[in-house]
Amino acid sequence: MCELLGMSANVPTDIVFSFTGLMQRGGGTGPHRDGWGIGFYEGRGLRLFQDPSASVESEVARLVQRYPIKSETVIGHIRQANVGKVCLSNTHPFVRELWGRNWCFAHNGQLAGFEPPKGFYSPVGDTDSEAAFCDLLNRVRGAFPEPVMAEILLPVLIQACFEYRQKGVFNCLLSDGDWLFSFCSTKLAHITRRAPFGPASLKDADLTVDFQAETTPNDVVTVIATEPLTDNETWNIYQPGEWILWRRGEIVTQGRA
């Protein structure tokens, strides 16, 4: 299985602290050695870093760790290959253009016998994850040729995730830069940090940060991960089938499929 990392914030925020914990699980404290990637939205732009090597050994990961990129929406992933060989084209997150925006997607799990119909979007690699992303975008594009608000396209996203879940494990993160959609099939957790801020300590690395010194009283930052990344904070655990639409660090709407 793979692990996911997401962030939604109301101000540009760096994710170095959480990323430092996650990269240890990519071959250090965890078995996810088959590549990693992370995408940072900057307006309509998307700054994407990927490497098919283990994140704990990756020079590119060390660059990201030293380079505090600030973003309001982030999607990251570390991979333990199940379907598809270990290579750059199979490394999450995957990106496609729709409605003049970069859509970014990462998936944890595997889908048995998944052969979606062909459409406008086609996979570059050979993972079930990218195939699901392309199928999802084909559904959205078919239902809505013109841009709509996330709240309007939610039924299409939820129905697709419900169907994918019937074929196996489907935990995912999806964004167009304005919002972040999370769906839990088996395992996902989130924490929202807001004033009064306090210290947080990583589970997987000897690192503690006092967010009081790093933030303003108005900051709201939500971090989503497959497993909680800190050991001195209370994380909210998703229920199977639970989905949440995030915007600027806050829950817009949520439910269960």
N, C-alpha and C positions, 0 to 999 in steps of 0.2 A: 504494500500500500504506500501511497505518497502522503505528503502533508501540505496543507494550505496555509497561506498567510494573507490577510487582507487588512486594509486600513481605510477608514472614512473619517474625515476631520473637517472642522469648520474653518480652519486656517491652515495654510501650508505648514506641514509638520514633517520632520524626518522620522524614519522608521529604523534607524540604525540600531537602537536598543533591541527591538523585537527581532530584527533580521540577524543580529549577532547570536541570539538564542537559537533561532531556526537553523542557521548554517551549521551549528554543532551537531544537529540531528542528521545532517547529510554526510554520514560516514564516521562521525565521532561518537556521540551518545545515541545515535540511531542508525538504522541500516539503509537509509535512503541515499545511496551512492551513485545513482544513475542519471545525474544531471539536476540542474536547478535553474530557475529564472525568476525575474522580478520586473514588473512594469510600473513606472511612475507617471501619472498623468500630470501634464503642465498645460492647463487650458485644453485646447483640442489636440495638443501634441502628446505623444507617449514615448517616454524614454525607456527603452527595453534592454535589459541585460540578461544573457543566457549563456550557459556553459554545460556541455554534456558530461563534465567530470564532477566528482563529489565536491559539494560546496565547502566541506571542511578543509579541502586541499586546493581549492580554486583561487588562483591569483585574481580572477575577475571578481569573485566574491569578496576578497580582501579589499579590492578597490572600492566596491560599493560600501563596504563597512567603514572605510576611511572617508568616504565622500558623502556628507550629510545632505542628500537631495531632499528638498522640501516639496511635499505634494499634499493634496487633499484626498486623493484616492490612489490606493496601491493594491496590486495583486501579485503575490509571490507563490512559489511552489518548489518543493524538493521531491525528486522522483525516485521510486523504487519500481523498476520496469516490470510490467506484467505482459502487456501487449505492445509489440513493436520493439525494434532494436534500440540500443543506446546510441543516439546520435543527435545532432543539433536540431534536425527537422522534427524530432519527436519530443523536444524539450518544451515544457510549459513555461509561461503562459502563451497561448496562441492569440493571434491578433488578426482581425479582418476589418475592412471598412464597410459601414452601412450608414446611409443617410448623411454622408459627409463627416462621419465621426469614427474614431478608432474604437472598436469593441474588443475587449480583452477578456480572456476566459482561462480558468484553470480548474482541473478536475482531480478528485481523489476517489479511486475505486476502479472497478472493471465491469464491463457489460458483456454478457454472454450472448453469442450469436447475433451481434448487432450489425445489421446491414440496412441502413436507412436508404430511402430512395435518392437518386441523384437530383441535384438541383443547381442553382446558380453558384453556390459555394461548394468547393471540393477540398478534401484534405491534401496537404503537401506530404506529410509523413504517413505512417501506417498505424497510428494509435486509435483505439476506440474513443479516446477523449477528444481528439481533433475531429473525428467523424461526428461525434455528438454535437460539438460546437457548430460545425458546418450545418448539420441538420437543424439545429435550433435557429440559426440565423436564416436558413431557408424558410422556416415556418414563419418567422417574424416578417421577413420580406414579402412572403406570399400574403400574409394577413394585412399588412400595412405597407403599401408601396411608398407612402409618404411618412415623414417623421410624426410620431405621437409621443405623448408623455409616458414615462415609465409606468405610471399607475394604470394607463389604458392598455399597455401591452402585457401587463402582469399575467392575465389569464392564459395567454399563449405560453409564457415562460413556465408557469406552474404546471400546466397540462403536459408540456414536454418533459419537465423534470419528473413528474409522476410516472410517465411512461418509461423513461430511462431507468427509473428506480425498480421497475418491475423486472428488468433484465439483469440486475445485479446491484452493485454499490455505486451510488451517485451523489457524492458531496461536491459542491461546486461554488465558485465565485465568478461573477460576471459583471462587467461595467462598461459604460460608454464614456466615462469620465465625469459625468454629472451625478450619477447614482451608482450604488453598489448593491447587487443582488446576491444573497447567499441562500443556498439550499442544503439541508442536511438529510442525508439518507441514513447514516449510521453514527457519525461522530463529527462534532463541530462545537466550538465554544467562542464566546466573545466577552469583552470587558470594555466598558465605557468609562474613561477617566475624565473627570471634571473637577472644578474647585469644590472643596479644598483638596489639592493634590498632596500626595505623600510619596515615600520611597517605594521602589519596586525592585525585586531581586530575581534574576533569571534562574530557572531550574537547571539549565544546561551549561552555564558559564558562570564564573566568579565575577559577576558584575551587578552592581546596584546603582540605580539612578534616582535622584530626588527630583521628581517632576515639578515640585514647587518652585525650584530654581530655574526650570527650563520652560515654564509656561506663563501665560497671563490668566487672570481670573475668569476670562470669558472663553477660554479654549475648551473645546469638546473633542475628544479623540477616542474613536472606537477601534479596537484591534480584534480581529477574528483569526482564529487558529484551529487546526485540527485538535491539538492538545494544548491546554493552558501553558503559557510560556514562563510564568512567574510562580513562585511558591509562597508569596506573602500577600497575595491578593485573592479576592473572591471572583471567580469567573462564572459566567452564566452558561450553562450547558444546554445546547439545543436538544430538542426531542426529535426522534425519527419522523421525517416528513415535514418538519418545521422550515419555513422560509421567512426571510426578513428582507425588506427593501430599506436601504440606508441612504441618507443624504446628509452631508455636512456633519457626520458623526452621530446623527439622531435616527431613530426608527421612524420611517414614514408610515409603513404599514407592515403587518405580519400575519401569518396564519399557518395552517397545517394542511398538507395535501394527502 
